[in-house]
Amino acid sequence: MTQKKRQRTAVRQGLIALWLLAGSAPALAQGPYAQTYDMPARALGAALGEIGTRSGTEIIAPAALVEGLAAPALRGAYAPDAAVRALLAGTGLVAERVNGALVIRRVDEPIVVTGTRIRGAPIASPVIAVSADQMRAAGQAGLADAMRALPQNFGGGQNPGIGNNVPEASGVDIGGGASLNLRGLGSDATLTLLNGHRLSYSSALQSVDISAIPFDAVDRIEIVADGASALYGSDAVAGVANIILRSDFDGLRTRARWGASTDGGNGQQQYGLLAGRTWDSGGLMGAYEFSRISPIVARQRGYAADVTPGVTLFPFLKHHNGLVSGHQTIGDKVTLAFDALYNKRWKASIFPLNTAGDLDVSRAENRTRSTSFAIAPALKVDLGSWRAGLSTMYGEDRVHFTIANILGDSVLLNGPNCYCNSATSIELAADGPLFSLPGGSARLAVGGGYRQNAFELRRALAPQLDIDETRDSNFAYAELNLPFVGPAMAIPGVHRLNLSGALRYEHYPDIDTVVTPKLGLIYAPFAGVTLKGSWGRSFRAPTFLQLYQSPSATLVPATRLGGTATSGATALLLIGGNTALAPERARTWSASVVLEPASIAGARLELGWFETRYRNRIVTPIVTTAQALSDPAYADLVSRDPDVGAVNAAIASVDSFFNSTGGDFDPASVTAIVNNRYVNAGHQTIRGFDALASYETPMAGGVLSLSLNATWLESTQRRTALQPEVALAGRLFNPPHWRARAGANWSKGPLGLNAHLNYTGGVTDVRQMPADDVEGMTTLDLALRFETPRGGGLLGGLEFVLAAENVLNARPDPIRTTLYYDTPYDSTNYTPIGRFISLGVSKTW
């Protein structure tokens, strides 16, 4: 066992021991948790304050919410949660547990915990929240479905169904997992958390598989589509997504869902189970999910059958996953909590190795088996008005893949290979009030910790090219929230004024030290109008492949790289990883206005503008190697007429040398050395605006909810200083300029009707001239939900959801193909699923 592996094993054993301690916490609880109260009726704020003081529970109740409200008398023995619920009855307010504290909010206003380290602090960046109830009402099967429909998310990156003709920089599908890719900046530039914890990276990209989480365990997902490295560290350039689990569940729920595409393929089966129990001082919840999806093949789609027969358009997928989450309060100050996740997935796809697309003659079969798990225990201690916490996480994600090239009866096997990731982290944090300001308490959050990521690439046929590397980082951060003016001060023209700032230090011993700040401003001139602004810097550390992918040198005829040299002249092409890479860096800002007019009850409109200037992007700088010696834009990447010493030094600097000239190697014949290894050279500018609107009103004895989420995006890239700036957004295999999703939901008691209209704009294919315009897609989704009353034996507690996605069966616009295994449409933006009908049935026992 290597020293690195011994270190990983020791850390893993320590984390598992802490997890077992957390799991045994119910046996350690001491003393009765309920308190006996004899409180008269009085002001709600004062009553909540007494509950908090006597029970030792932190209760966060904004003055603007409780002002003028009365609390009833409270007599008897109550646990803190039950006591607060009794006081809030009939007020239109509810209490929700957030990191051990009880946070008071309006019934229709979810608590946001993403985008700040300070409990209950307002957030200056726009936040998009999608609840599991909203996903189910729309007929969606889980997080992957919901995020594919989110306008701010791009379908490229690591996601199932990415075609073979998609450039690696735009997307790839290795293990069948689904990841977020905000603004199209890359799956590795969106940080994804589970209950605030980082998870292990998946496959070759620094992305996180969101489909590994059982849907029944999810409460909601919160997305801050703004740079957040000052709060969370590397990868949060485009933003951060936090998957929030249910805090508690009592009882048993079973669920089944079946569906298929009307054009064929995509047969789906999904079965889930959720069980939990709560008690006065804690709770335990477990969820399990099984899913199976049959493939979509080209012969099932008219626009693909004759172009690329035999190609798998969407892979076969099957998974089992499970999750256990629990929390236990010990005494009245200490809380132990843990989340544990396990996932196993199989993926298979096939494409032909002949122009006729005849799979019986020859084919390539790609099969993967992925296994991942994570254990995240945490300890929280209430220190009066402050709270301290120690959180840890250990996780692994292993994607084993095999490629079988089959020609008749002969099989050439490449595998098994593995992209094996693991992650370890430990963090100590604290937050609480510092001093009083006119608008409330100034609050501070501080923390620091250690994180290690490890990556192994194992190649069955080329073990000499294996990678086994680890990366350590140490970090510290601070965040300050300053409420200068609050609503209770009644200052004309300044209803609320809040400033916030954060600073993070992160040190990578083998790469660099990065310091990232962030500033935020919230200003409300009067009730119903709020202006927000944020500015910050973010960064992303290089991926393991970008650093350590085996570098190679290939000798080719100079004419193959665009040279016009005499016969026999050769050129040396260098590709692969680069251990001298530095972190990518970005400067981001956002501004938004939120309108909640009192004259239109239930209406909300948020308009936001954003910009990200991304520099030091890691790229392979030569887009078209066939023009490397003829295009002046590549001049700074070419060393012409090198001497023999320079040629030999270039070959000595790489792991592998290949001679593709068909003749003997003569260093003197090399007329140019072309460097196309990864470098920090790219610059990107991303800007645009979002529009988020919602409205809720009584209608026909029920409630009608309307929603709109629309985004416009513009992005450009310059790979090197000598190359021109080119457009990204609106081009093939990049996000379109426009995406939108509008919804209407009407519910009355057990009945619910849901409709969504989705628009994905068109793109332009500039791979050949003249350029082709690729039309966008507009789809209509409908869902009907019906519930039976609780009780009543087998027929009680049932919920039925009948859904039809893409009701009008819109199809992707075909694009040019050059190879017989290309996907004949833009698979990063448009889907081959077509009309999809599903039926879901669940029962609460």
QUIQUIPE-V616349 format. One line per field, one symbol per residue. phi: phi as a letter, one per 40 degrees, with the letter a starting at -180 (. if undefined). psi: psi as a letter, one per 20 degrees, with the letter a starting at -180 (. if undefined). Layout:
phi=???
psi=???
This chain:
phi=.cdcccccccccccccccccccccddcccbgcccbcbabccaccdcccccdccccgbcbbbddccccgcbbccbbhcbcdccccdcccdgcgbbbbcbfgccbcacdcbccbbcgacbcgccbcccbbbbccccccccgcciccccccccdcbbccgcacgcccccddcciabbbgcbbcacggchccbbcbbbfgccbccbfcccbbccccbdcccccabbbbcadbcccbgdgcccibbbcccdcaabhbbbaaabaaccchgfcbbabbabbaabbdbiaabbbbabaabccbbdccbdcbdccbcgcccbccbaabaaabbaaacbgbbbbbaabbbbabbbbaabacbaccgccccaabbbbbbbbaaabbcabbbcbgccbbabbbabababbcbbbbcbbgccbbcbicbacbbaabaaabaaaicbacbdciccbbbbaaabbbbbabbbbccaccbcbabbbbabaaaabbbbccbbdccfccgbcaabbaaaabbbbbdcbabbbbbabbbbbbcacgbbbbaaaabbabcdcccccbddcabbcbddccbgcbccdgcbbbbbbhcacccbccbabbaaaabbbbcccbdgbabbbbbaabbbbfccbccccbccbdcbcdcbdcbbbcfccccccccccccbcbbbbbcgbccbdccccabbbbcdacbcbbbbaiabbbbaabacafgbbbbbaabbabbbababcacccccbcbdgbdgbcccbaaabbbbbbafcbabbabbbbbccbbcbcbbccbcbccbbbbbbabbabbccgggcccgcbbbbbbcfdcfcbcccbcbbbcbcccacccbbbccgcbbabbbbbcc
psi=prhghhgggggghghhghghghhjhhiipprqhqqpqmprpapgghghggggghijppoonphhhipiqqqrqopapqqgghggghhipjijqrpppoliqopprqhjnqppiqjqippjqqpiqqppppqhhhgghjjqiahgghhhiphiqpiaboqqiprhjpqhhhqqogjjrprqmpjjiqhijoppqokiqqrqqpbiqmrpoiiipphhipgrpppomqpkhhhibqilghaqpooprphqppbppqqqpqrqpiiqakpppppqppqrpqrhjaqpqqqqppqppqrpqhiiphihgigmqipohprpppqpqqppprqppocjhpppqqpppqppqqqpqqqqkqhikohhgqrpoppqoppqrqpnqqppppmciqpqqoqrppqqooopqppoopodiqpopnrqrpooqqqpqpppqqqaqgrprhjappqqpqrraqqpqqppopphimhijqpnqqpqqqqqrqppponhprhiilppinhqppqqqqpppppohjfrpppprpqqpppohrpipppqqqqrqrrpqqrhghgjpoqrpppqphhhjjqkrrpiqrqoppraroijqrqqqqpqqqqqpppmphinpjqppppqqqppoprkpoqohogohijhihohijhijpoqlqrhghghhghhirhqppokiiaqpohiioiqppokrpqnhqpqppraqqppqqppqqpljbpppqqpoqqpppqrqogrhiqqpqqfpiqpkrqrhpqqppqpppqocippppppppporrrpojhqpqqpppqappqppqqpppqqqqakbhiqkqppopqoqlhjlqqqpqrqqhqijqpkrnihhqqjhbpppqpppqpo.
